């Protein structure tokens, strides 16, 4: 029995010695783990709050659009999102909506800045494809053909191939490059999905209108 007690005492002494050497390290490690858990929970809560606030602001913007508010109010709502919550998906969508409102109001410069923001900041390729398409359309109206074509030559999703080819045709036709425009329109017809859609018929009409032009 005495031997057993001595053995136990040796183990206790050994544990005391180990704790004296490593105790602080263990405490630091445990504290770090607890802090990480609490920090993660706090971050998740913060993210949830940020998402909700962004959603609320986006709802306000949509209300402004539905009311037919002037672009200034729509721009203000979009600005709050792009500045306060740039990483949220709501910000890029707000910028696209504001850009369209500005186009409708004849303010192409503000519209371009909103679309460029989407190209620079959005993490969603599809939204960038839409922004690029709309920006190229504005540049076409401004007769900045080379800039517009450069945008459309950028990599984009396959689902946008038909739309990009159609707009390329418009730009090429406007700049007098009729042969290239025909090729682009035909590509658009081939790429547009859904059988013989109304959109395909419209592109076909544009192609037919160029057939008599021998340039």
JOFENTA-V140372 format. One record per backbone hydrogen bond with DSSP energy under -0.5 kcal/mol. CO is the residue of the C=O (numbers start at 1). NH is the residue of the N-H. If there is no record, write none. Layout:
co=CO nh=NH
co=CO nh=NH
This chain:
co=1 nh=5
co=2 nh=6
co=3 nh=7
co=4 nh=8
co=5 nh=9
co=6 nh=10
co=7 nh=11
co=8 nh=12
co=9 nh=13
co=10 nh=14
co=11 nh=15
co=12 nh=16
co=13 nh=17
co=14 nh=18
co=15 nh=19
co=16 nh=20
co=17 nh=21
co=18 nh=22
co=19 nh=23
co=22 nh=26
co=23 nh=27
co=24 nh=28
co=25 nh=29
co=26 nh=30
co=27 nh=31
co=28 nh=32
co=29 nh=33
co=30 nh=34
co=31 nh=35
co=32 nh=36
co=33 nh=37
co=34 nh=38
co=35 nh=39
co=36 nh=40
co=37 nh=41
co=38 nh=42
co=39 nh=43
co=40 nh=44
co=41 nh=45
co=42 nh=46
co=43 nh=47
co=44 nh=48
co=45 nh=49
co=46 nh=50
co=47 nh=51
co=48 nh=52
co=49 nh=53
co=50 nh=54
co=51 nh=55
co=52 nh=56
co=53 nh=57
co=54 nh=58
co=55 nh=59
co=56 nh=60
co=57 nh=61
co=58 nh=62
co=59 nh=63
co=60 nh=64
co=61 nh=65
co=62 nh=66
co=63 nh=67
co=64 nh=68
co=64 nh=69
co=65 nh=68
co=70 nh=73
co=70 nh=74
co=71 nh=75
co=72 nh=76
co=73 nh=77
co=74 nh=78
co=75 nh=79
co=76 nh=80
co=77 nh=81
co=78 nh=82
co=79 nh=83
co=80 nh=84
co=81 nh=85
co=85 nh=88
co=88 nh=91
co=88 nh=92
co=89 nh=93
co=90 nh=94
co=91 nh=95
co=92 nh=96
co=93 nh=97
co=94 nh=98
co=95 nh=99
co=96 nh=100
co=97 nh=101
co=98 nh=102
co=99 nh=103
co=100 nh=104
co=101 nh=105
co=102 nh=107
co=103 nh=106
co=106 nh=108
co=107 nh=111
co=108 nh=112
co=109 nh=113
co=110 nh=114
co=111 nh=115
co=112 nh=116
co=113 nh=117
co=114 nh=118
co=115 nh=119
co=116 nh=120
co=117 nh=121
co=118 nh=122
co=123 nh=125
co=124 nh=128
co=125 nh=129
co=126 nh=130
co=127 nh=131
co=128 nh=132
co=129 nh=133
co=130 nh=134
co=131 nh=135
co=132 nh=136
co=133 nh=137
co=134 nh=138
co=135 nh=139
co=136 nh=140
co=137 nh=141
co=138 nh=142
co=139 nh=144
co=140 nh=143
co=143 nh=145
co=144 nh=148
co=145 nh=149
co=146 nh=150
co=147 nh=151
co=148 nh=152
co=149 nh=153
co=151 nh=154
co=157 nh=160
co=158 nh=161
co=160 nh=164
co=161 nh=165
co=162 nh=166
co=163 nh=167
co=164 nh=168
co=165 nh=169
co=166 nh=170
co=167 nh=171
co=168 nh=172
co=169 nh=173
co=170 nh=174
co=171 nh=175
co=172 nh=177
co=173 nh=176
co=176 nh=178
co=177 nh=181
co=178 nh=182
co=179 nh=183
co=180 nh=184
co=181 nh=185
co=182 nh=186
co=183 nh=187
co=184 nh=188
co=185 nh=189
co=186 nh=190
co=187 nh=191
co=188 nh=192
co=195 nh=197
co=197 nh=201
co=198 nh=202
co=199 nh=203
co=200 nh=204
co=201 nh=205
co=202 nh=206
co=203 nh=207
co=204 nh=208
co=205 nh=209
co=206 nh=210
co=207 nh=210
co=207 nh=211
co=208 nh=211
co=210 nh=213
co=212 nh=214
